[in-house]
Amino acid sequence: ISSVFGPRLVQSMVEIKDQNEICSLSGYVLAGDSFTKTGNNTWKPSTGSQCQFLFINKRPVDIPKLSKAIAEVYKSFFGKTGQQNQPPPPAYVINFDLPTDSYDINITPDKRTVMVHQE
């Protein structure tokens, strides 16, 4: 992460890890105290960068429902995103380790859109 986004972003991120009987997750999320208020009453990450990346078994994926769920949890802590006086969308890099039979990657030709069987 540091080589792609730089050490300032990584220093502003918090490591997350969790595991249950179905899957495990690991990654980094931008800490809430990493935001600074700009002169025009908007928020920006202190690092000057933001990112949203999801992986399943280290494969980059797009899961709109999961991205939306992450944004909803984020809003519960920091307020609505995208509005004046509110923090920007969440920044994260998260990998989910799932059994290969629990998702389908054959939804689109680039195999980025994934269907998880038990959401």
N, C-alpha and C positions, 0 to 999 in steps of 0.2 A: 504494500500500500504506500509506503514511504517513497519508494522509487518512482511511483506513478504520480502521486499527489503532493509529494514533498513532506518533509518532517514537521512543518508547522501544522498541517492538517492532522497528522497522526497524533501529535502531542495534544491536540484539542479533542481527540476522540476517546471514548470509554470502551474498554473491551467487554463484550458480553459472551456468556456461555450458559447453555442450559441443555438438559437431556431428560428424556422420558422414555417409556418403553417402545415408542414408535420412531422417534427421531432425536437427533441432537442438532444444536445450532451453535455457531460461533461467529464472531465478527466484531465489528466496531460501529458505534454510533457517535455522532457529534454531540458533545456534552452541551447541555442547555446554557451553561455559563460561558460558552464560547461565542455567544452572540453579542454584538455591540450595536447600540442605537446610532443611526446616522443622523445628520443634521435635518433631514426632511422627514423625521418621524417614521422611518422605516428601519427594519432590522436586516442585518447581514451577518454571515458567519465571520468571526474574528479572523479566520484564516483566509478570507477572501475567496473561498472555493466551497462548492458543495457537490455532493455526489449521492447517487442512489443505485446500488448494485446488489442484486440477489443472485445466489448460486445454489444449485442442487448438486450435491456430490462434486463440487468444484467446477461445475459447468454453468456458464452464465445463462440466466433464464429471465423471462418476463412473466410475472404472475400478477396481473392487474389487481385481483382481489386481495392478494397479500400486501401489495404496495399500498392499497387503499386502507387496509387494516392498520398498517404501520403508521400511516398518516393520521388516522383517527386516534390512536393511542398517543401519538406525539401531540396532537391538538389538545388532548385532555390535560397535558402537562404545561404546554406553552401557548395555548390559544389557537384560534383559527389561523390557517396559513394563507398567504397570498393577499392579505388585506393590510391596509395601512395600520401602523402601530402593532403589527403582529410579526412574530418570527417567520422566516421563510420555511419552505418544506423541509422535512427531516433529511439529514445526510447520513448514509449508512452503507456498510459493506457487510453483508450477512451470508453465510454459507449454511445450508441445511443438509445434513447427512441423512438420507432416506433410503429404505430398501428399494432396489430398482424396480420391483413389481408394484410399487405404490404410486407411480406417476407415469405419464406417457409423454415422450418428447416428440412424437411423430405428428404433431399438430400443424406445424408450418415447415417449409423446406429448410429454413435456417436452424430449426430445432431449438429456438430460443423460447417460444411460447410453449408452456408446459401445462398439462392438465393433471392435477393431483387428484387421485381417486377418492380419498377420504379427506375432504376439506374440513 
